[in-house]
Amino acid sequence: MGIATLSQKYQIVVPREVRDRLRLKAGAKIMIHPLDDTRAVLTKHPTDYVQALQGLGKEVWQSLGGTDTYILQERSSWDK
């Protein structure tokens, strides 16, 4: 866990361990999402939203037996 200090210009320096873990480079964009009055989440702003969303929700398809199985079951229900 890193600790940052807010400057008089409301700037912070992201601690090295966080920069390394998020693979942040100079000039990278980050998003800060407030959770409540005392907490916020810092996330890397994606340069490519398609790549950032790739694979999202794949555990849902796995729980349904895989995409091929689900599609076959769905198509067979159309014939009824």
Secondary structure, DSSP 8 states (H G I E B T S, - for coil): -------TTS-----HHHHHHHT--TT--EEEEE-SSS-EEEEE--S-HHHHHTTTTHHHHHHTT-HHHHHHHHHHHHT-
